[in-house]
């Protein structure tokens, strides 16, 4: 994987939380959550990582070698599971969306779209 994209994402905390804000506290812990907002607040994500409830982005990237450039990361609820959605482009210019369980690190799926 081309690390020039990983380190800025990790250093700047550039996890895309879409419409969520740091003041949106629908839940205080990982076990009880509201799906009113599919994207938890960045502060909430940090808290879950610090408490060991979910894996950090760094750990996810260490466990899953993505052979290409990381473009975007979102953390979202999907079917009652908190998921990292990684958007990246491989060395053959194919775009990927990869879904990984934020708690277990299990690979849930990968969708590939060829470069047009």
N, C-alpha and C positions, 0 to 999 in steps of 0.2 A: 504494500500500500504506500502511496506517496504521502509521506508524513507532513509535507508542507501544509496540508489542509487539516490534519488532525490537531496539531498543537494550537493554532488560533482558535479552533472550536473549543478545546478544553480550557485554554487560558482565559478566554473571554466569556466562558459560560454560555456560548451561543446555542443553547438548546431552544428551538422554536416552540414556544408555548402558545402560539396563535393568539386567541382572544383572551387568554387568562392573564391576570395581573397578579402582582405580589400581594395585593390586598384581598384576593378572592380566596377565602378560607372556608370552603364547603366541608372540609374534613380536617381533623386534627391528627389522624393517623392513617396509615395505609389500609388497615383492615376495614374501616368504615368510610365510605366515600359516596358522594352524590354524583350521578351522571348528568346533572344539569349542565355541567361544563366538561366536555370531553378532554380538555387539556388542563391538567393541574398547574397551579402557579409555580413559577420557578423556585420561589422560596420553599414551597412544600416539597418539591422534588429534592432540593438540597437537604431538607430535614430528613426525608426518608432514606437518603443515601447515608447521612451521618448516623442514623439510628440502625443502619444495616437492614432496613426493610427491602430496599432495592439495591441493585448493583450500580456502580458509577459508570458513566460513559467510558471512562478510561478502561475499566475492567471489561466492559462489553467489547471494546475494540481490541483488547489483548486476547480475548477468547475467540473472537471471530475475525480472522484475517481477511480484510476486504482488499483484493488486489486492484487498487485504483485510487481515485480521489474522492474523498468524502465531501459532499456538497451541502447537505442539510441534515439536521437531526430534529425529530419531534418526539415528544413523550405524550402518549395519549392512552385513554381507556378504550379498549376494544373487547367486547363480550366479557366484562368484569375482570379483565386482565390489563395491568399497566404494561404498555409496550413501548419499546424504542423503535421508531421508524427511521431507518437510515436511508438517505438518498445518496447514491454515489454512481460514479461512472468508471467503468473498467478500462483496461489498457486497449481494448478493441472498440472503444467509444460506445459501448452498450450501456444504457442507463438502467440502474437497478433501484428497486425499493425492497429493503430487507426489514422484516419484522422480527424482533427479539423480545422475549419475555423479560421484563425489567427485574423481576425477582429471582428467577432461576437462571437466566442467561440462555435459555433454550431457544434455538432457532425455530421460529414459527412459520416463516415463509420467505420467499424471494421471488420477485416479479422482474422480468427482464424485458426491456424494450430496445430493439435494435436502433442504431443511429440511422436517421433517414438521409 
